[in-house]
């Protein structure tokens, strides 16, 4: 059974022996790209919801300035 000390030595040597460019690529791949993807999905979804709301109001003949009131209270 491996001890904690031997496991930590293996992990430390793996990290120290790895090239910084490789570490940077892995960080970019597993940390930065998912965060950017979630941000883009969030912005896209917000834009879609806003467009959907304005389309709903314009279909019913309500101006953009009174759209929020119309959605909340009706006529």
Protein Blocks (a to p, Z undefined) as FASTA:
>chain_A
ZZfklmmmmmmmmmmmpcfklmmmmmmmmmmmmmmmmmmmmmmmmmmmmmmmmmmmmmno
pafklmmmmmmnoZZ
